[in-house]
Amino acid sequence: MFGIKTFKPWVGKKYGKKNSFKVMVLGYSRYDEDYTDYDIINNSDGGRTHTNFIQAVLSKKYWEDNYDPFQFWHETIFYNYNTTFFPGKARVTPEWADLVNKQNSKLLKKMLEKYKPTHCIVWGKANWESIEVEGVEWGLSKNIPNLPIGHPYCTVTIKDHTTKFTYVKHPSTAFLYEHWRKVIKTFLTFD
């Protein structure tokens, strides 16, 4: 897709059809060249990273009745911002030069133009600090309103369409359910 052989994002079959908002999730990086972002979600076995994140999004623990991760994923886009794969194993920290690779910012711009998400949740603070959209200036960073603790968001506008961005701690780390549940819920619902 977009001229990148191994790029195949997850685009939920109900993306943009049910809700007035459309969510994109930007993961960090892949560590297998043949295992696409689509495969990561489609074949998700409920591993800790995805379970941590989905519990926070759904405000429901995985053992509770009606916990269904695809309730969220079917309405969402997911791809790893860093298009270079990092062979070996999970949690390989990319070099800064890889994080700011211009291919990443070009691809993000194309994804925003094509899918027009209203909200984007970035996994990981290092990822948040490295993301760019080719040729586009970020709006002023502000705190998400109605949160007792300060947490930033900013906007990007492309061709009269604005997307709000924020980040969460990477869900593979010490991801605190109560904290991130409140941040995500507030981010996805404020005007």
N, C-alpha and C positions, 0 to 999 in steps of 0.2 A: 504494500500500500504506500502511496506517495513516493514511489521509487525506491523504497527500502525493502529488500527481499524478505527479511525476517520480521518486518513490522506487521503485526496483526493484532490490533487492540480488541478488547472485549467491548462490544456494544450490545447492551441488553435488548432483548426482543421487544420490550415495552418502552424503550428509551424515548422520552418526549411525548408519549401518548396519553399518560394518565395524569400526571401532575403538571402544575403550571411552572414548576421549576425543573431544571434538568441538571443532574449532577455528574461531574467528571471527577474521578479519583486518580491522582498521579502518584504511582508507586515510585520506588527509588531506582532499582536496577535489576537486571536479569542475570543469572549465572549459567544459563544453558542456551546456546544459540538456537537450537531447534525447538525449544519450549517457548512458544509465543505467549504474549500477554493474554490472548484469548484462551489458550490452554490453561494458564494459571488459574483463571476463574472457573472455566468450564470443568476442569478436573479437580477443583479444590476439594480436599479431603477434610476440610475443617481444621487445618493446621492452626497452630497458635496465632500466627500473624493475622490471618483472615478472621479467625474466631474473635480475637480481641477487638478488632475493628468493627465487625458486624454487631457484636454485643452492644458496643457503644452507639452505633447508628440506630439500632432497633430499640435501644433502652430495655434490653431483655437478655438475660443470661441463657446460654446454650441449653441448659437443662430445663428451662421453663416451657410450659405448653405453648405451642404455635411458634416456636423459634424456627424461622426459615430464612437462611442466609440469602436465598435467591429472591426473596421478597424485595430486597434492596438491589441485588446485582441485576435483575431483569430490567430495572429502570435506570441503569447507570452505565457509564463508560469507564473503563479502567485501562490504563497502560502505564508502563514504566517510563518516566521522563527521560532517563538516560538510555539512549538507544544502543549504545555500545554494550555488549554483554561482557560479563566479568567471569571467566571460567573458573571452575573449582568448586566452590560451595557458597552457601548463603552467608551473608554478613561480610562479604569482601568489600572493604571501603574503597570506593573509586578515588583516584587521584583528582585533584581540583581541576586539572586540564580536561579530564574526561567529563566532569560535571558541567563545565562551561563550554563544551563542544558545541559549535554553531549549529550542527545538525539538530540538536535538541530544541533549540529556540525556533528553528524553521518548522520543525514538525509540530511543536505546540501551536504555533500560529495557524498552520493548516488545520489542525484538529479543532481549534476554536472557530475558525471560519466555517468549516463544514458542519459541525455539530451544534454550535451555538449554545454551550452550556450556560446556565445561569449561575452555577456554583461550582467551584473546584476545590477539592480537599487534597492537600499535598501531604504525602507521608514523609516525615522526617524534617528536622530543622535544617540540616545541611542541604537537603534537597530544596527546601523553601528559600534558603539564602542564595542558591545557585540558579534558580529558574529565571529565564528570560523569555520574552516573546519577540521574535525578530522584528525590528523596526517599530516597536510600539513602546510608548512610555507607560509606566505603571502609574495608577492614581495614587494619591497621598495615602500612606498607611494610617489607619485609624484603629481604635479598639472596637471589637464587636460590642454593640450596645446590649444592655440588660444582663451583663455578666458581672458578678461581684468581684471577679478578678480580671485584670486587663489581659486581653488576648487580641493580637493584630489580625486585620484583614486588609486587603487592598483590592483595587479593581483594575481591569484592563478592558479597553473599548476598541473593538475592531469593526469598522463599517457599521457604526451606529448600534452595535450589540455589545452590552457590557456583561462581563463575567466577574463575580466576586471570588476572591481567592483567600484561603486561610490554610493553616497547616495543623497537623496533629503530630504528636510524638510518634516515631515509627512504631507500628503495632507489634513488631518483633522484640521490642525492648520492654522495660518496666512500664507498661501502659496501664494507667490507673483508670479503671472503668468509670467511676463516678465523675471524675474530673472531665474526661474526654466526652462522656455522654452529654454533659451540660454544654460544653463548647460546641459540639456538632449540632445538637438540637437547636441551640440559639442561633448559630450561624445559618442554618438552613431555613429558619423561620422569620428572621427580622427583615424589615423593609428598609 
